[in-house]
Amino acid sequence: MADQREIRIIEIDERPAATAPEAPRTLSLQLTVTDADSVRELALRSEGRELDEYAICALRIGLLSLKHARGQVDADAVKREGESLLSQLDHALDTYRADLNQNMSLLSGMQTI
């Protein structure tokens, strides 16, 4: 079939799953993707690491969506993601604040000349 693309995904999960302590830390998958939309999207990525990381991210999003649909969203994962977003926002605000202070200092220095 012309619309098939075979990919190999290896993900290392550094955190043990809370609901399945006996789950392995790694899982190797070899997939043949036949869904035309998925094949087109995956084909936009370069073979190798870029494709693997994109596919792993898509798989993670899909799995979290399925868990959510079943009402099993991991509260800790949501908390971690929220904290990560807040940290990124804090960093962006700190950068903006520093730039603003620097610009204000330059402006006030120009007015006294």
Backbone as CSV, one residue per row, in Angstrom:
resi,resn,N_x,N_y,N_z,CA_x,CA_y,CA_z,C_x,C_y,C_z
1,MET,0.839,-1.187,0.000,0.000,0.000,0.000,0.879,1.244,0.000
2,ALA,0.475,2.221,-0.776,1.273,3.427,-0.897,1.139,4.334,0.312
3,ASP,0.066,4.223,1.072,-0.144,5.132,2.191,0.275,4.541,3.538
4,GLN,1.111,3.513,3.518,1.600,2.942,4.777,2.987,3.480,5.062
5,ARG,3.267,3.683,6.319,4.596,4.104,6.745,4.899,3.374,8.026
6,GLU,6.033,2.738,8.063,6.404,1.975,9.242,7.330,2.818,10.100
7,ILE,7.040,2.901,11.382,7.882,3.657,12.303,8.206,2.793,13.499
8,ARG,9.298,3.094,14.135,9.702,2.395,15.347,9.785,3.427,16.452
9,ILE,9.134,3.177,17.556,9.076,4.124,18.672,9.659,3.471,19.904
10,ILE,10.566,4.175,20.538,11.090,3.725,21.818,10.999,4.901,22.762
11,GLU,10.319,4.716,23.879,10.174,5.782,24.868,10.670,5.278,26.205
12,ILE,11.393,6.134,26.882,11.844,5.822,28.232,11.070,6.698,29.187
13,ASP,10.307,6.080,30.045,9.531,6.809,31.042,10.327,6.827,32.334
14,GLU,10.740,8.007,32.755,11.562,8.136,33.952,10.750,8.032,35.229
15,ARG,9.426,8.137,35.111,8.557,8.040,36.276,7.767,6.739,36.187
16,PRO,7.761,5.954,37.239,6.933,4.747,37.202,5.461,5.126,37.205
17,ALA,4.670,4.360,36.501,3.232,4.623,36.445,2.621,4.407,37.823
18,ALA,1.787,5.362,38.249,1.195,5.296,39.587,0.182,4.157,39.698
19,THR,-0.521,3.878,38.612,-1.578,2.871,38.682,-1.084,1.470,38.372
20,ALA,0.119,1.339,37.824,0.636,0.015,37.476,2.108,-0.081,37.867
21,PRO,2.403,-0.303,39.163,3.795,-0.318,39.593,4.614,-1.428,38.943
22,GLU,3.964,-2.460,38.431,4.698,-3.544,37.790,4.979,-3.254,36.310
23,ALA,4.538,-2.125,35.786,4.747,-1.782,34.381,6.238,-1.566,34.109
24,PRO,6.699,-1.983,32.937,8.118,-1.791,32.603,8.440,-0.311,32.430
25,ARG,9.698,0.030,32.620,10.126,1.423,32.462,10.256,1.811,30.996
26,THR,10.435,0.846,30.111,10.511,1.119,28.683,9.594,0.149,27.945
27,LEU,9.196,0.547,26.777,8.358,-0.295,25.940,8.738,-0.010,24.499
28,SER,9.085,-1.022,23.774,9.460,-0.856,22.380,8.271,-1.234,21.513
29,LEU,7.905,-0.356,20.583,6.782,-0.602,19.678,7.265,-0.491,18.242
30,GLN,6.771,-1.347,17.395,6.986,-1.194,15.965,5.605,-1.156,15.347
31,LEU,5.279,-0.054,14.710,3.927,0.181,14.218,3.911,0.315,12.709
32,THR,2.864,-0.141,12.095,2.585,0.151,10.698,1.366,1.054,10.694
33,VAL,1.545,2.260,10.233,0.477,3.256,10.246,-0.247,3.195,8.902
34,THR,-1.553,2.976,8.951,-2.343,2.861,7.724,-3.372,3.972,7.574
35,ASP,-3.677,4.698,8.635,-4.624,5.805,8.558,-4.015,6.908,7.692
36,ALA,-4.716,7.274,6.617,-4.176,8.221,5.638,-3.800,9.565,6.258
37,ASP,-4.650,10.102,7.144,-4.346,11.385,7.776,-3.092,11.284,8.646
38,SER,-2.980,10.193,9.377,-1.810,10.000,10.234,-0.552,9.838,9.402
39,VAL,-0.645,9.098,8.314,0.510,8.889,7.429,0.968,10.225,6.860
40,ARG,0.003,11.041,6.383,0.371,12.354,5.831,1.071,13.214,6.871
41,GLU,0.539,13.243,8.089,1.129,14.067,9.158,2.524,13.569,9.518
42,LEU,2.674,12.272,9.660,3.984,11.707,10.009,4.991,11.894,8.884
43,ALA,4.525,11.857,7.641,5.419,12.008,6.489,6.021,13.403,6.402
44,LEU,5.443,14.365,7.121,5.990,15.728,7.137,7.270,15.828,7.952
45,ARG,7.540,14.824,8.763,8.713,14.840,9.644,9.861,14.069,9.011
46,SER,11.076,14.486,9.342,12.267,13.785,8.870,12.383,12.442,9.572
47,GLU,12.869,11.449,8.837,13.099,10.130,9.433,14.065,10.267,10.600
48,GLY,13.942,9.395,11.563,14.870,9.389,12.692,14.282,10.041,13.917
49,ARG,15.122,10.772,14.624,14.750,11.325,15.927,13.534,12.250,15.857
50,GLU,13.507,13.125,14.836,12.379,14.072,14.722,11.059,13.319,14.594
51,LEU,11.031,12.314,13.747,9.815,11.524,13.559,9.473,10.743,14.821
52,ASP,10.471,10.123,15.430,10.240,9.343,16.647,9.658,10.212,17.759
53,GLU,10.254,11.384,17.981,9.784,12.260,19.053,8.376,12.772,18.766
54,TYR,8.103,13.087,17.510,6.771,13.555,17.142,5.732,12.457,17.364
55,ALA,6.069,11.242,16.939,5.141,10.121,17.103,4.922,9.799,18.582
56,ILE,5.987,9.878,19.387,5.852,9.630,20.827,4.957,10.685,21.466
57,CYS,5.145,11.934,21.067,4.306,13.022,21.592,2.848,12.790,21.199
58,ALA,2.608,12.436,19.947,1.241,12.171,19.485,0.638,10.997,20.235
59,LEU,1.441,9.967,20.458,0.951,8.799,21.199,0.586,9.195,22.624
60,ARG,1.432,9.984,23.257,1.165,10.424,24.632,-0.125,11.245,24.706
61,ILE,-0.277,12.175,23.776,-1.499,12.993,23.748,-2.716,12.102,23.546
62,GLY,-2.609,11.152,22.644,-3.728,10.245,22.393,-4.064,9.407,23.608
63,LEU,-3.044,8.891,24.278,-3.286,8.072,25.466,-3.899,8.890,26.596
64,LEU,-3.401,10.118,26.789,-3.984,10.983,27.819,-5.435,11.334,27.473
65,SER,-5.708,11.532,26.190,-7.090,11.820,25.766,-8.001,10.643,26.057
66,LEU,-7.520,9.431,25.789,-8.321,8.239,26.074,-8.552,8.078,27.573
67,LYS,-7.518,8.321,28.375,-7.677,8.243,29.826,-8.696,9.273,30.302
68,HIS,-8.613,10.468,29.737,-9.552,11.523,30.113,-10.977,11.114,29.759
69,ALA,-11.135,10.546,28.575,-12.464,10.120,28.145,-13.024,9.050,29.083
70,ARG,-12.158,8.260,29.673,-12.589,7.238,30.619,-12.645,7.793,32.042
71,GLY,-12.325,9.052,32.218,-12.367,9.653,33.547,-11.200,9.255,34.429
72,GLN,-10.070,8.911,33.831,-8.932,8.441,34.603,-7.719,9.348,34.445
73,VAL,-7.948,10.636,34.299,-6.831,11.558,34.151,-5.992,11.532,35.421
74,ASP,-4.706,11.416,35.234,-3.781,11.392,36.355,-3.616,12.815,36.892
75,ALA,-4.111,13.056,38.089,-4.056,14.394,38.685,-2.620,14.879,38.836
76,ASP,-1.704,13.968,39.129,-0.303,14.371,39.260,0.267,14.853,37.930
77,ALA,-0.089,14.187,36.842,0.395,14.604,35.520,-0.142,15.983,35.171
78,VAL,-1.403,16.223,35.470,-2.002,17.530,35.215,-1.307,18.589,36.063
79,LYS,-1.042,18.257,37.330,-0.361,19.192,38.218,1.039,19.513,37.699
80,ARG,1.781,18.479,37.281,3.135,18.694,36.746,3.098,19.583,35.515
81,GLU,2.162,19.309,34.607,2.059,20.112,33.394,1.676,21.548,33.726
82,GLY,0.770,21.725,34.680,0.387,23.069,35.111,1.563,23.816,35.716
83,GLU,2.331,23.133,36.551,3.508,23.755,37.155,4.536,24.116,36.091
84,SER,4.679,23.263,35.100,5.608,23.546,34.011,5.171,24.780,33.237
85,LEU,3.892,24.873,32.931,3.380,26.045,32.230,3.558,27.310,33.055
86,LEU,3.281,27.228,34.359,3.469,28.394,35.227,4.929,28.811,35.299
87,SER,5.817,27.849,35.333,7.245,28.143,35.354,7.678,28.850,34.072
88,GLN,7.175,28.373,32.936,7.500,29.012,31.661,6.949,30.427,31.612
89,LEU,5.736,30.612,32.116,5.130,31.940,32.153,5.923,32.866,33.069
90,ASP,6.345,32.348,34.224,7.139,33.129,35.166,8.443,33.583,34.513
91,HIS,9.090,32.682,33.789,10.345,33.014,33.107,10.102,34.104,32.062
92,ALA,9.021,33.965,31.282,8.706,34.959,30.256,8.430,36.319,30.890
93,LEU,7.707,36.335,32.000,7.419,37.601,32.684,8.679,38.223,33.265
94,ASP,9.569,37.403,33.819,10.838,37.920,34.336,11.655,38.562,33.221
95,THR,11.686,37.922,32.062,12.421,38.464,30.916,11.808,39.780,30.474
96,TYR,10.478,39.817,30.380,9.782,41.039,29.991,10.039,42.148,31.001
97,ARG,9.983,41.807,32.292,10.204,42.790,33.351,11.624,43.369,33.263
98,ALA,12.607,42.516,33.037,13.994,42.981,32.933,14.164,43.897,31.727
99,ASP,13.569,43.514,30.589,13.644,44.363,29.391,12.958,45.700,29.623
100,LEU,11.809,45.674,30.264,11.073,46.900,30.547,11.873,47.816,31.472
101,ASN,12.460,47.248,32.512,13.279,48.050,33.435,14.476,48.654,32.722
102,GLN,15.099,47.875,31.850,16.260,48.382,31.108,15.832,49.524,30.185
103,ASN,14.720,49.360,29.495,14.230,50.411,28.601,13.837,51.667,29.377
104,MET,13.210,51.481,30.533,12.842,52.637,31.359,14.081,53.379,31.840
105,SER,15.121,52.631,32.207,16.370,53.252,32.653,16.992,54.055,31.520
106,LEU,16.976,53.484,30.334,17.526,54.203,29.180,16.730,55.473,28.890
107,LEU,15.418,55.367,28.979,14.565,56.534,28.716,14.797,57.610,29.778
108,SER,14.877,57.226,31.028,15.064,58.238,32.073,16.445,58.857,31.971
109,GLY,17.427,58.111,31.530,18.771,58.658,31.315,18.798,59.645,30.182
110,MET,17.993,59.406,29.149,17.928,60.304,28.006,17.228,61.602,28.365
111,GLN,16.279,61.575,29.284,15.535,62.779,29.640,16.356,63.716,30.484
112,THR,17.352,63.229,31.210,18.154,64.116,32.059,19.271,64.792,31.281
113,ILE,19.499,64.399,30.035,20.569,64.999,29.231,20.143,66.337,28.687
